[in-house]
Amino acid sequence: ALIYENGLYLISQRKPEDSFGGFWELPGGKKEPNESLEQCVVRELKEELGIEVSIKKFYKIVNYEYPNRKVRLNIFLCGIKSGTPEKIDVADFAWVKPQDLPKYNFPDADQTLIEEVMKKDWAADEQAKYQHEYLEGIRLFNAGFYFECHEMIEDLWMKVEGLDKLHYQALIQVAVGVHHYKNGNWPGAIAMYE
């Protein structure tokens, strides 16, 4: 959960016995089977910090490969609906100014995201010609994350009509076609392009 309120970001510190113990992170956790990503965010924030959040939008997918495992972070921009953060299942939490984020020790997978949100102008983002999700989908495609591109742009595709819908659909189909091709699924790739 990327929570930004009154010019501050809410971050939490992992407990010493956790993997990456002592590191700071955006609050959240692992998705349970049969749980949507959104349900996961809401549940994790309730369990870790005792707050109820509302999800404003899907913000970003971060893929990172450590020497012994790969991680995928699905980042949602959220607001606090009710409650005040408490240390329930975290070592600590803090409300931090964007420029102070580098003072906290984040895992390697979070570094690019932290650099990005330090400079983020959320008000300008609302006025942008292209929605963040669209630009993020293009970034994912260019980085070779074709399935993730599909997931990112599919949310936009479902909400629009007319030429925008066709544009998003074309991007989704190209991403899925290349995904099939890269995975050796020739029939799937050919069917998508047909």
KEKE-3310 file (N, C-alpha, C; in steps of 0.2 Angstrom, whole numbers, plus 5000, padded with zeros to 4 digits):
npx = (5004:5003:5003:4999:4998:4994:5006:5015:5022:5017:5026:5032:5041:5050:5048:5061:5063:5057:5059:5071:5072:5070:5072:5064:5048:5035:5019:5011:5009:5009:4999:4985:4978:4964:4961:4959:4971:4968:4960:4969:4978:4970:4967:4980:4984:4975:4979:4992:4994:4982:4973:4960:4959:4956:4956:4963:4969:4977:4994:5007:5018:5031:5045:5058:5074:5082:5097:5092:5079:5064:5054:5038:5030:5015:5009:4998:4989:4983:4971:4968:4954:4948:4954:4969:4986:4995:5007:5005:5008:5021:5038:5039:5032:5031:5028:5033:5042:5044:5057:5064:5064:5076:5083:5080:5081:5078:5074:5082:5074:5064:5071:5071:5057:5056:5064:5057:5044:5048:5050:5038:5024:5009:4997:4999:4999:4986:4981:4987:4989:4990:4985:4992:4993:4992:5005:5013:5010:5015:5029:5031:5029:5040:5051:5050:5041:5028:5016:5013:5011:4999:4990:4991:4986:4974:4965:4962:4956:4944:4937:4934:4927:4924:4937:4948:4946:4948:4961:4968:4965:4972:4985:4985:4983:4994:5004:5000:5002:5016:5020:5016:5023:5037:5037:5036:5024:5018:5005:4996:5002:5000:4986:4982:4987:4981)
npy = (4994:5010:5024:5040:5055:5071:5076:5066:5050:5034:5022:5005:4995:4980:4965:4959:4945:4942:4939:4949:4956:4971:4979:4993:4996:4998:4996:4980:4963:4946:4938:4928:4912:4911:4925:4942:4954:4967:4963:4957:4968:4976:4967:4965:4977:4980:4969:4971:4985:4989:4997:5003:5003:5012:5008:5018:5017:5006:5006:5002:4989:4980:4971:4961:4953:4943:4935:4922:4922:4927:4942:4950:4965:4972:4987:4998:5013:5020:5026:5031:5024:5022:5022:5023:5021:5007:4998:4983:4971:4973:4980:4993:5009:5024:5040:5049:5062:5064:5068:5063:5049:5041:5040:5029:5012:5002:4987:4980:4978:4988:5000:5007:5011:5019:5030:5035:5038:5048:5059:5061:5070:5071:5079:5084:5072:5068:5077:5073:5070:5056:5042:5036:5022:5018:5023:5015:5002:5003:5004:4992:4983:4987:4983:4970:4963:4956:4949:4956:4969:4967:4964:4977:4986:4980:4984:4997:4996:4990:5000:5010:5017:5016:5022:5023:5011:5001:5004:5001:4988:4983:4984:4976:4963:4962:4962:4950:4941:4942:4937:4924:4919:4921:4911:4900:4896:4894:4891:4899:4912:4914:4913:4924:4935:4933)
npz = (5000:4995:5004:5005:5013:5018:5014:5017:5018:5023:5030:5035:5047:5046:5056:5067:5066:5054:5036:5028:5040:5050:5040:5031:5023:5011:5018:5018:5011:5008:4996:4999:4995:4984:4986:4981:4974:4979:4990:4998:5001:5009:5019:5024:5029:5039:5048:5050:5054:5060:5053:5042:5025:5009:4992:4980:4967:4956:4956:4952:4946:4952:4948:4954:4955:4966:4971:4976:4974:4966:4966:4966:4967:4969:4968:4976:4976:4991:5003:5020:5027:5040:5057:5066:5063:5071:5080:5077:5070:5065:5067:5068:5063:5052:5048:5034:5026:5009:5004:5015:5014:5009:5021:5027:5028:5015:5006:4992:4981:4983:4980:4967:4966:4978:4975:4964:4970:4979:4971:4966:4960:4965:4962:4950:4943:4942:4933:4921:4903:4899:4908:4922:4923:4910:4905:4913:4909:4896:4900:4906:4895:4887:4895:4894:4902:4898:4901:4913:4908:4901:4911:4918:4908:4905:4915:4912:4900:4902:4907:4898:4882:4864:4853:4862:4869:4859:4856:4868:4869:4858:4862:4873:4867:4858:4868:4875:4864:4862:4874:4873:4862:4867:4877:4870:4865:4851:4844:4853:4851:4837:4836:4844:4836:4824)
capx = (5000:5007:4999:5002:4993:4997:5013:5019:5021:5017:5030:5033:5048:5049:5050:5068:5063:5055:5064:5073:5070:5073:5071:5058:5045:5028:5015:5008:5011:5008:4992:4982:4975:4957:4961:4961:4976:4964:4958:4976:4980:4965:4968:4987:4985:4972:4983:4999:4994:4975:4969:4956:4961:4952:4961:4962:4970:4983:4999:5013:5021:5039:5048:5065:5076:5087:5101:5089:5072:5061:5048:5034:5026:5009:5008:4991:4989:4978:4970:4966:4947:4947:4959:4976:4991:4997:5012:5002:5012:5027:5042:5038:5030:5033:5025:5040:5042:5047:5064:5068:5064:5082:5086:5077:5084:5073:5077:5084:5068:5060:5075:5068:5051:5057:5067:5051:5039:5051:5049:5031:5019:5002:4992:5001:4997:4979:4980:4991:4986:4989:4984:4998:4992:4994:5012:5016:5009:5020:5035:5032:5030:5047:5055:5049:5036:5022:5010:5011:5008:4992:4986:4990:4982:4967:4960:4960:4952:4938:4933:4933:4923:4926:4944:4952:4945:4952:4969:4970:4964:4977:4991:4984:4984:5001:5008:4999:5005:5023:5021:5015:5029:5043:5036:5036:5017:5016:4998:4994:5004:4997:4979:4982:4989:4975)
capy = (5000:5017:5029:5047:5059:5077:5077:5061:5043:5029:5016:5001:4991:4973:4963:4956:4938:4941:4939:4956:4959:4977:4984:4997:4995:5000:4991:4975:4957:4940:4936:4921:4908:4914:4932:4946:4958:4972:4960:4956:4975:4978:4963:4965:4984:4979:4964:4974:4992:4991:5003:5001:5007:5012:5008:5023:5015:5002:5011:5000:4982:4980:4964:4961:4946:4942:4929:4916:4922:4933:4945:4954:4969:4975:4993:5001:5020:5019:5031:5028:5025:5023:5019:5026:5016:5005:4992:4976:4965:4977:4982:5000:5013:5031:5045:5051:5067:5061:5069:5059:5042:5038:5039:5023:5006:4998:4981:4982:4978:4994:5006:5011:5014:5024:5035:5038:5042:5054:5065:5061:5076:5068:5083:5084:5065:5069:5081:5071:5068:5049:5040:5033:5015:5017:5023:5010:4997:5003:5003:4985:4980:4989:4980:4963:4960:4956:4947:4961:4974:4965:4965:4984:4989:4978:4988:5003:4994:4988:5006:5015:5015:5019:5021:5021:5004:4998:5005:4997:4981:4981:4984:4970:4958:4962:4960:4943:4937:4941:4933:4917:4918:4920:4905:4894:4894:4896:4892:4905:4918:4915:4915:4931:4940:4933)
capz = (5000:4995:5007:5005:5016:5021:5012:5021:5016:5028:5029:5041:5048:5047:5063:5066:5064:5047:5030:5028:5046:5052:5034:5030:5017:5011:5022:5014:5012:5003:4994:5001:4989:4983:4988:4976:4976:4983:4997:5001:5003:5014:5025:5027:5033:5045:5052:5052:5057:5063:5049:5036:5019:5003:4987:4975:4960:4955:4954:4948:4947:4953:4948:4956:4955:4971:4969:4978:4973:4962:4970:4962:4971:4966:4972:4976:4980:4995:5008:5026:5028:5047:5061:5067:5063:5078:5079:5078:5067:5062:5072:5069:5057:5052:5043:5032:5021:5003:5004:5020:5013:5009:5027:5030:5025:5011:5002:4985:4977:4984:4979:4962:4968:4983:4971:4960:4974:4982:4967:4963:4961:4964:4960:4942:4940:4941:4927:4915:4897:4899:4914:4925:4922:4903:4904:4917:4905:4891:4903:4907:4889:4885:4899:4893:4906:4893:4905:4918:4904:4899:4917:4919:4903:4905:4920:4909:4894:4905:4909:4892:4876:4858:4850:4867:4870:4853:4857:4874:4867:4853:4866:4877:4862:4856:4874:4876:4859:4863:4880:4871:4858:4871:4881:4865:4863:4844:4843:4856:4848:4831:4837:4846:4831:4819)
cpx = (5004:5002:5002:4997:4996:5004:5018:5017:5021:5021:5031:5039:5046:5051:5057:5068:5060:5061:5065:5071:5074:5073:5064:5055:5038:5024:5012:5010:5009:5001:4990:4979:4967:4956:4963:4967:4973:4962:4964:4978:4976:4966:4975:4987:4981:4976:4989:4998:4987:4972:4965:4958:4956:4957:4959:4963:4976:4988:5005:5015:5028:5041:5055:5067:5082:5091:5097:5082:5069:5055:5044:5029:5021:5007:5001:4992:4982:4977:4967:4958:4945:4953:4965:4981:4994:5002:5009:5006:5018:5031:5041:5035:5032:5029:5031:5039:5046:5054:5068:5068:5071:5086:5084:5080:5079:5077:5078:5078:5064:5064:5072:5062:5051:5060:5061:5046:5042:5050:5042:5027:5012:4997:4993:4998:4990:4977:4983:4987:4985:4989:4991:4998:4994:5002:5016:5016:5014:5027:5037:5033:5038:5052:5055:5045:5029:5016:5008:5008:5001:4988:4985:4985:4974:4962:4958:4955:4945:4933:4931:4929:4927:4933:4949:4952:4949:4959:4971:4970:4970:4984:4991:4986:4991:5005:5007:5002:5012:5024:5021:5021:5035:5043:5035:5029:5015:5009:4995:4995:5001:4990:4978:4983:4983:4969)
cpy = (5006:5022:5035:5052:5065:5078:5072:5054:5039:5023:5012:4997:4984:4970:4959:4949:4937:4941:4947:4960:4966:4982:4987:4995:4998:4994:4986:4968:4952:4939:4929:4918:4911:4921:4936:4951:4964:4969:4959:4963:4977:4974:4964:4972:4983:4974:4968:4981:4994:4996:5000:5006:5007:5012:5013:5021:5010:5006:5008:4992:4983:4973:4965:4954:4946:4936:4922:4916:4928:4936:4950:4958:4973:4981:4996:5008:5019:5026:5028:5030:5026:5020:5024:5020:5014:4999:4986:4971:4968:4979:4989:5003:5020:5034:5049:5056:5063:5062:5065:5051:5038:5037:5033:5017:5001:4992:4984:4982:4984:5000:5010:5015:5020:5030:5039:5041:5048:5060:5066:5067:5073:5072:5084:5077:5065:5072:5079:5069:5060:5047:5036:5025:5013:5017:5018:5003:4997:5002:4996:4981:4981:4985:4972:4959:4960:4954:4953:4967:4973:4966:4973:4987:4987:4981:4994:5001:4992:4994:5011:5012:5018:5017:5020:5014:4999:4998:5001:4990:4978:4980:4977:4964:4957:4959:4952:4938:4936:4937:4925:4915:4917:4914:4899:4892:4897:4897:4898:4911:4919:4917:4922:4936:4939:4936)
cpz = (5000:4998:5008:5007:5019:5020:5015:5018:5022:5026:5036:5041:5049:5053:5062:5064:5057:5042:5029:5034:5047:5046:5034:5024:5017:5014:5017:5016:5007:5002:4996:4995:4989:4985:4982:4979:4981:4990:5001:5005:5009:5020:5028:5031:5039:5050:5055:5056:5060:5059:5043:5030:5013:4998:4982:4968:4961:4952:4950:4950:4947:4953:4949:4957:4960:4969:4971:4976:4969:4966:4965:4967:4967:4970:4971:4979:4984:5000:5014:5027:5035:5051:5061:5067:5070:5076:5081:5076:5063:5068:5074:5063:5058:5047:5041:5026:5015:5003:5009:5019:5012:5015:5030:5025:5021:5008:4995:4980:4977:4981:4973:4963:4973:4979:4967:4965:4978:4978:4964:4965:4959:4961:4952:4939:4938:4935:4921:4909:4897:4906:4916:4923:4914:4902:4908:4913:4899:4894:4904:4901:4887:4889:4899:4898:4903:4897:4910:4914:4903:4905:4919:4915:4903:4910:4916:4903:4896:4906:4904:4886:4870:4856:4856:4869:4865:4854:4863:4872:4862:4857:4870:4873:4860:4862:4875:4871:4860:4869:4878:4867:4862:4875:4876:4863:4856:4843:4846:4853:4842:4832:4839:4840:4825:4822)
residu = (ALA:LEU:ILE:TYR:GLU:ASN:GLY:LEU:TYR:LEU:ILE:SER:GLN:ARG:LYS:PRO:GLU:ASP:SER:PHE:GLY:GLY:PHE:TRP:GLU:LEU:PRO:GLY:GLY:LYS:LYS:GLU:PRO:ASN:GLU:SER:LEU:GLU:GLN:CYS:VAL:VAL:ARG:GLU:LEU:LYS:GLU:GLU:LEU:GLY:ILE:GLU:VAL:SER:ILE:LYS:LYS:PHE:TYR:LYS:ILE:VAL:ASN:TYR:GLU:TYR:PRO:ASN:ARG:LYS:VAL:ARG:LEU:ASN:ILE:PHE:LEU:CYS:GLY:ILE:LYS:SER:GLY:THR:PRO:GLU:LYS:ILE:ASP:VAL:ALA:ASP:PHE:ALA:TRP:VAL:LYS:PRO:GLN:ASP:LEU:PRO:LYS:TYR:ASN:PHE:PRO:ASP:ALA:ASP:GLN:THR:LEU:ILE:GLU:GLU:VAL:MET:LYS:LYS:ASP:TRP:ALA:ALA:ASP:GLU:GLN:ALA:LYS:TYR:GLN:HIS:GLU:TYR:LEU:GLU:GLY:ILE:ARG:LEU:PHE:ASN:ALA:GLY:PHE:TYR:PHE:GLU:CYS:HIS:GLU:MET:ILE:GLU:ASP:LEU:TRP:MET:LYS:VAL:GLU:GLY:LEU:ASP:LYS:LEU:HIS:TYR:GLN:ALA:LEU:ILE:GLN:VAL:ALA:VAL:GLY:VAL:HIS:HIS:TYR:LYS:ASN:GLY:ASN:TRP:PRO:GLY:ALA:ILE:ALA:MET:TYR:GLU)
# end
